[in-house]
Amino acid sequence: MFPDISAPSTHFLQQHNWFTQLPPAQQAHVAERTFTLAGLKGDVMLHAGAEVKGWYAVLSGLVKLQSSSGQGRVSAFLGVPDGEWFGEGSTLKTERRRYEVIALRDTVLLCLPRAQFDDLLAHSLPFNHFLVGHLNRRLGQAMTIIEAGRLRAPEQRVALYLSRLFWHGRRRLVLSQEELGHLAGLSRQTVNRALKSMEEQGLVSLDFGRVTILDADALAAYATATEGP
C-alpha cells in the first residue's frame, strides 16, 4: 500500500529528504500513523503537563509555545509558523510536556507518534541528520531569545522576530501586529512603532497583515546592533 499523496499530511512529509529516502513500505507505514489536530485561534492545542504523544509540525497556521509560572506570569518563548517542526526535546524525553502550545490563528498540527519517531531515531541516518540540524537551529534561536530579552531594545526584539533566524529566509511574512506582539512579548502599540521605524529605514515594507523583508542583512544587523536602534 502506498500513502495517499493527495493528503496534506503526506504532501508535507514528502517535502523532507528523511521521509523520501525511506523505503516505500516504510513511507506508507509512517504516513498512515501520523494524525492531525485542528484548533481555532486562541485554543490551547497542547497542554502543559500532558503526556507527550509525539513530534509535531504546523501544517497550516501559527502557534506560540509558552510557559506559566506559579504566580500566573506567562512567558511566550517561541513562535512556530507553518512548515516547521517543534517539540523534539519533549519527544526525546520521558517527562510530561513543560509548556503550552497556543494557536495564534486557526491551525492544523501534524503529529508523528512517538513510536515512529523512536524507530526513525534508531534506524534512519537521514532522519538523525535532519534532527541534529533542527536541534542546532533551535539552540541558536533559544540563545538569541535569551540575549534579546536581556540586552536588546524593544524595536530590536521586533526585528529579531522578523529575521531569517525564525522564518527560514522567507521574505513575505503573513503576520499581523497582534501576532508579532504575542511572539515578541510586546504591546501592539510598541510593535507598530517599531515596524514604522523599520519601514522608514527601508528594512521592511508593510501591508495589511503582511510584512515584506526588503533587506535581510540590514534587518539582522539592526536586530543585533550593540548600541541599539
C-alpha positions in Angstrom: 0.0 0.0 0.0 1.3 3.5 -0.8 0.4 6.7 1.1 -2.3 9.0 -0.3 -0.1 11.6 -1.9 -3.1 14.0 -2.1 -3.4 14.2 1.7 -1.9 17.4 3.1 0.0 15.4 5.7 1.6 13.2 3.1 2.4 16.1 0.9 4.1 17.8 3.8 6.2 14.7 4.7 7.3 14.3 1.1 9.0 17.7 1.3 11.5 16.2 3.7 14.5 14.2 2.5 14.5 11.9 5.5 11.0 10.8 4.5 11.6 10.3 0.8 14.7 8.3 1.4 12.7 5.7 3.4 11.7 2.5 1.5 8.2 2.9 0.0 6.7 0.4 2.5 8.1 2.4 5.4 6.9 5.7 4.0 3.4 4.2 3.9 3.8 2.9 7.4 4.9 6.3 8.8 2.3 8.3 6.8 -0.6 6.0 7.9 0.3 6.5 11.5 0.6 10.3 11.6 -2.5 12.2 12.7 -3.7 15.8 12.7 -5.1 18.1 15.3 -7.1 21.2 14.4 -7.6 24.3 16.6 -9.1 27.7 16.4 -7.4 31.0 17.2 -6.8 31.2 20.9 -7.1 27.4 21.6 -4.7 25.6 23.8 -3.7 22.8 21.3 -1.3 21.0 23.6 -1.4 21.4 27.4 1.4 21.7 29.8 1.7 18.6 32.0 0.1 16.4 29.3 1.6 13.2 28.1 3.8 13.8 25.0 2.3 11.7 22.2 4.9 12.5 19.5 6.7 15.1 17.4 4.6 17.9 16.0 4.7 20.1 12.9 2.5 23.0 11.8 0.7 22.1 8.6 -1.1 25.4 8.5 -1.5 28.4 10.8 0.8 29.7 13.5 1.4 28.7 17.2 3.3 30.0 20.1 5.0 28.0 22.8 4.6 29.5 26.3 5.1 28.6 29.9 3.4 29.8 33.0 4.9 30.5 36.4 3.3 29.6 39.7 2.4 33.3 40.1 0.4 33.2 36.9 3.1 35.0 34.8 3.0 33.9 31.2 6.1 33.8 29.0 6.0 33.1 25.3 9.3 31.9 24.1 8.9 30.7 20.6 6.6 31.1 17.6 6.3 28.3 15.1 4.9 29.0 11.6 3.5 26.6 9.0 6.1 24.1 7.7 8.1 23.9 11.0 8.5 21.0 13.4 8.6 21.6 17.2 8.6 19.7 20.5 11.5 17.4 19.7 13.0 18.0 23.1 9.8 16.8 24.8 9.6 13.8 22.4 13.2 12.7 23.2 12.4 12.7 27.0 10.0 10.7 29.0 8.7 13.6 31.1 5.4 15.3 30.5 5.1 18.5 28.4 6.5 21.5 30.1 4.8 24.2 28.0 1.5 25.0 26.4 1.0 25.3 22.6 -1.4 28.1 21.7 -2.9 28.7 18.3 -2.4 32.4 17.2 -4.7 31.7 14.3 -6.7 28.8 13.1 -4.2 26.0 12.9 -3.7 22.3 11.9 -0.9 20.3 13.6 0.6 17.1 12.3 1.8 14.5 14.9 4.5 11.9 14.2 3.7 9.4 17.0 6.5 8.7 19.5 6.7 5.0 18.4 7.5 6.1 14.8 9.8 8.9 16.0 11.8 6.4 18.1 12.0 3.9 15.3 13.3 6.5 12.9 15.8 7.8 15.5 17.1 4.3 16.0 17.3 3.2 12.3 17.3 6.2 9.9 20.6 8.1 9.3 18.9 10.8 7.2 16.3 11.4 10.0 19.1 11.8 12.5 20.9 14.3 10.3 17.7 16.3 9.9 17.0 16.2 13.6 20.5 17.3 14.6 20.3 20.2 12.2 16.9 21.1 13.5 18.1 21.0 17.2 21.1 23.1 16.3 18.8 25.8 14.8 16.5 25.7 17.8 19.5 26.2 20.1 20.6 29.2 18.1 17.1 30.6 18.4 17.0 30.0 22.2 20.3 31.7 22.8 19.3 34.7 20.7 16.0 35.0 22.5 17.7 35.0 25.9 20.2 37.6 24.7 17.4 39.8 23.2 15.4 39.7 26.5 18.4 40.9 28.5 20.2 43.2 26.1 18.1 44.4 23.2 15.7 47.3 22.9 12.0 46.5 22.1 12.5 47.7 18.5 15.3 45.2 18.1 13.2 42.4 19.5 10.6 43.1 16.9 13.3 43.0 14.2 14.6 39.7 15.6 11.3 38.0 15.3 11.1 39.1 11.7 14.5 37.8 10.9 15.6 34.7 8.9 16.6 33.0 12.1 12.9 32.4 12.7 11.4 32.4 9.2 13.8 30.2 7.1 14.6 33.1 4.7 11.0 33.9 3.9 10.8 37.4 2.6 7.0 37.9 2.7 5.5 37.2 6.1 1.8 36.8 6.6 1.9 38.2 10.2 -0.3 40.7 12.0 1.0 43.2 14.5 -1.1 41.4 17.2 0.6 38.1 16.3 4.1 39.7 16.3 3.4 41.3 19.6 2.5 37.8 21.1 5.8 36.4 19.8 8.0 39.2 20.9 6.2 39.8 24.3 5.4 43.4 23.4 2.3 45.5 23.1 0.7 46.1 19.7 1.5 49.8 20.0 5.2 49.1 20.5 5.2 46.7 17.6 3.5 49.3 15.4 6.1 52.0 16.3 9.0 49.5 15.6 7.6 48.5 12.2 7.0 52.1 11.2 10.6 52.9 12.1 11.9 49.9 10.1 9.8 50.9 7.2 11.3 54.4 7.2 14.8 52.9 7.2 14.0 50.7 4.2 14.3 47.4 6.1 10.7 46.3 5.5 7.5 47.3 3.7 4.1 47.0 5.3 0.7 45.9 4.0 -2.4 44.8 5.9 -1.4 41.7 7.8 1.8 41.3 5.8 5.4 42.3 6.3 7.9 42.1 3.4 11.6 42.0 4.2 13.4 44.3 1.9 17.0 43.9 3.2 17.5 40.8 5.3 21.2 41.6 6.1 20.4 45.1 7.3 17.5 43.8 9.3 19.7 41.3 11.0 22.3 44.0 11.7 19.6 46.2 13.2 18.4 43.4 15.4 21.8 42.8 16.9 23.4 46.2 17.0 25.2 46.6 20.3 24.2 50.3 20.7 20.5 49.7 20.0 18.4 51.4 17.3 
